Structures are given as C-alpha cells and as structure tokens.
Amino acid sequence: MEGHIEQEVMRSILDLEWEMFQDVRGIDGPAPCQQDRTTFEIMRSSQLLSWDQATAESYRDDLQRARMAGRNLMTEKYARMMESTSPCECRGIGAILLALDEVAARLVERLSDLSVRWMESAARKYPRVAGRGRPIRAWEDDKFTTSFETYNRGELATYSVKTLQSLEAHYLAMEAAGINPAEVILEHTMQSYGFVSLDEAEAALEARAARRGET
C-alpha cells in the first residue's frame, strides 16, 4: 500500500521543485537550506515515497503547468505559511496567492486534519524521532518556528484539486490497511540517514539521550 513511484517521475518532481526552491526569495535573502540539495532531496523524496504513481504524476503535472504559467509553487507555499507565522510580512506578498476554490479548500482542510492526526500518533509512538522535527500544531507557530500543521497546509494549498483528490484517496486507503502515512514518511527519512527502521532510529536516539542524561 506504500507508494511505488517510477524513478523518472520522482526525478522530474525533485528537479522541478529544486528549480523553484532556488528562486524563492526570503525577506532576509537566500536561506542556507537553499544551498543544501542533499537534505532537500531526502526530505522531499521521503514524502513522495508515501504517495502512489497517480498522485505523483498529477503533482508533476501541477509543477509543469505552474512553471509554464510563470508561477513558483515553492514561493506560494512559503507565502501561505507566512499567513500564520509572519502575518505582517505576508501582507506584502499576498498578492501572488490565488484564492482556493471551495472544493480545494475543503480538501486541504480534510487532508491537513488527517495529517496532523497521523503525525500526533507517530509522535506518541516515536517521540525521540518526532521530537527532532517541527512542532506539530499551528498554535506553536511564531516568526522563527513553523509547525508541521502550517507547513503541510501551505503545501497542500499549492496542489490542484486532482492531486488533492488522488492524495486523499491514497492516504485513506493506507489508513484502511492499517498504515500510518506519517510513519511511512518518517521511516524513509530515517533510512536515508542510515537507520534500518523507525524502531532502530528511536532506540538509537533513546540510548543517546540516556548517555547524555536527558529525560
């Protein structure tokens, strides 16, 4: 039930996203992460590996259409995130954002709610691994910290209705099969850093914390 995406489609998505990511201009200039393609590809591919082929192809098409129209979906994603983290600064760039239609808005909210629930479940099971990432809930946002909820909602808002519908169907099928999509993403991430599984990564982080005397 996990995603099985053709390498050609995966590579196309990663290349298009990286191209757009390079063109994102923050308020304080380029960010250090914009020079770190290795980490970028680990994070992005870990997410994509939880998708299915249909969703990946639809999203690749979203990226290609956006590029042809002169839109940067990475800039739009971060602008939407700033609506929560830096509303004053967001007012200066909000003009680039297209209003979501009613269908897309409902899909974004449903997928956001599901994703937060799945991430909270994963965090309870793997607190050390999850604790190395973003805080989960949007109420934890501030100018310097973007929660998983805010980041995820911002990204979902850049997807087409077709991609959102495909992703929702795939993720709900995963859940019906007893698979937590958030755990799948975290496991792929940990495997990229040399761990065999989430369980191994959690145990290693727990042992490291014990050696340091952390609670």
C-alpha positions in Angstrom: 0.0 0.0 0.0 3.0 2.3 0.3 3.8 4.4 -2.8 5.7 2.9 -5.7 6.7 5.8 -7.9 8.7 5.5 -11.2 12.1 6.9 -10.8 11.6 9.1 -13.9 8.6 10.8 -12.3 10.4 11.1 -8.9 13.4 12.8 -10.6 11.2 15.1 -12.6 9.4 16.3 -9.4 12.6 16.8 -7.4 14.3 18.7 -10.3 11.3 21.0 -10.8 10.9 21.6 -7.0 14.6 22.4 -6.6 14.5 24.8 -9.5 11.6 26.6 -7.9 13.2 26.4 -4.5 16.3 28.1 -5.8 14.2 31.1 -6.9 12.4 31.6 -3.6 13.5 35.0 -2.1 13.0 35.4 1.6 12.7 38.7 3.4 16.3 38.3 4.7 17.7 36.9 1.4 18.6 33.3 0.4 18.4 30.8 3.2 21.2 28.3 4.0 18.9 25.4 3.1 18.7 26.6 -0.5 22.4 25.5 -0.9 21.8 22.0 0.6 20.3 19.9 -2.2 21.1 16.6 -0.4 18.9 17.4 2.6 16.3 18.9 0.3 16.1 15.7 -1.7 16.0 13.5 1.4 13.0 15.4 2.8 11.1 15.7 -0.4 11.7 12.1 -1.6 10.7 10.7 1.8 7.3 12.4 1.4 7.0 11.3 -2.2 7.7 7.7 -1.3 4.5 7.6 0.7 2.5 8.5 -2.5 1.3 6.4 -5.3 2.1 6.8 -9.0 -1.2 8.5 -9.9 -0.7 11.2 -7.2 2.9 11.7 -8.2 2.1 12.1 -11.9 -0.7 14.6 -11.1 1.6 16.7 -8.9 4.4 16.6 -11.6 1.8 18.0 -14.0 0.9 20.7 -11.4 4.6 21.7 -11.3 4.9 21.7 -15.1 1.8 23.8 -15.6 2.9 26.2 -12.9 6.3 26.7 -14.5 4.7 27.4 -17.9 2.4 30.0 -16.3 5.3 31.7 -14.5 4.2 30.6 -11.1 6.6 29.4 -8.4 4.7 26.8 -6.2 7.6 26.9 -3.6 7.2 30.7 -3.2 3.4 30.3 -2.9 3.8 27.5 -0.3 6.1 29.7 1.9 3.8 32.7 1.4 0.8 30.7 2.7 2.9 29.5 5.7 3.7 33.2 6.5 0.0 33.9 6.8 0.3 32.1 10.2 4.0 32.7 11.1 4.5 36.3 9.9 1.2 37.8 9.0 2.6 41.4 8.8 5.3 40.4 6.3 2.8 38.2 4.4 0.6 41.2 3.6 3.5 42.4 1.3 3.5 39.2 -0.8 -0.1 38.0 -0.5 -0.9 39.3 -4.0 0.8 36.4 -5.6 -1.6 33.9 -4.0 -4.5 32.6 -5.9 -7.7 32.1 -3.9 -8.6 28.5 -3.3 -11.9 27.4 -4.7 -14.4 25.8 -2.4 -13.6 22.2 -3.4 -9.8 22.7 -3.0 -10.3 24.5 0.4 -12.3 21.6 1.8 -9.8 19.0 0.5 -6.9 21.0 2.1 -8.6 21.1 5.4 -9.5 17.4 5.4 -6.0 16.4 4.4 -4.5 18.8 7.0 -6.6 17.4 9.8 -5.8 13.8 8.8 -2.1 14.6 8.5 -1.9 16.2 11.9 -3.7 13.2 13.5 -1.4 10.8 11.9 1.7 12.8 12.9 0.5 13.1 16.5 0.0 9.3 16.5 3.5 8.8 15.2 4.9 11.2 17.7 3.4 9.2 20.6 4.9 6.0 19.2 8.3 7.5 18.3 8.8 10.6 20.5 12.6 10.9 20.0 12.4 10.8 16.2 9.4 13.1 16.0 11.0 15.4 18.5 13.8 16.2 16.1 11.3 17.7 13.7 8.9 20.6 13.7 6.4 21.1 16.4 3.1 19.7 15.2 0.3 22.2 15.9 -0.2 25.6 14.3 -0.6 27.3 17.7 3.1 26.7 18.2 4.0 28.9 15.2 5.9 32.1 15.6 8.2 34.2 13.4 11.1 31.7 13.9 9.2 28.4 14.0 6.8 26.9 11.5 4.8 23.9 12.7 4.1 20.7 10.8 0.5 21.7 10.5 1.2 25.1 9.0 3.9 23.8 6.7 1.7 21.0 5.5 -1.4 23.1 4.9 0.7 25.6 3.0 2.0 22.9 0.7 -1.4 21.3 0.2 -2.8 24.6 -0.9 -0.4 24.6 -3.9 -1.8 21.3 -5.2 -4.5 21.0 -7.9 -7.9 19.6 -7.0 -7.0 16.5 -9.0 -3.8 16.0 -6.9 -5.6 16.6 -3.7 -8.3 14.1 -4.5 -5.8 11.5 -5.6 -3.7 12.0 -2.4 -6.7 11.8 -0.1 -7.9 8.6 -1.7 -4.4 7.0 -1.5 -3.8 8.1 2.1 -7.3 6.9 3.2 -6.6 3.5 1.6 -3.3 3.4 3.5 -5.1 4.1 6.8 -7.7 1.4 6.0 -4.9 -1.0 5.5 -3.5 -0.1 9.0 -0.6 2.0 7.7 0.1 5.5 9.1 1.3 7.7 6.3 3.3 9.9 8.7 5.2 6.9 9.9 6.0 5.9 6.3 7.5 9.4 5.7 9.5 9.3 8.9 10.8 5.8 8.2 12.0 6.8 4.7 13.7 9.8 6.3 15.5 7.8 8.9 16.5 5.2 6.3 18.1 8.0 4.3 20.3 8.7 7.4 21.4 5.1 7.7 18.8 3.5 10.0 17.1 0.3 9.1 13.8 1.3 10.6 12.0 3.8 12.7 12.2 1.4 15.7 16.0 1.3 15.3 16.2 5.1 15.0 14.1 5.6 18.1 16.2 3.1 20.1 19.4 4.8 19.0 18.1 8.3 19.9 16.8 7.0 23.3 20.2 5.5 24.0 22.0 8.7 23.0 19.7 10.7 25.3 20.4 8.3 28.2 24.1 8.7 27.8 23.7 12.5 27.9 21.4 12.2 31.0 18.4 13.7 29.1 14.9 12.9 30.2 
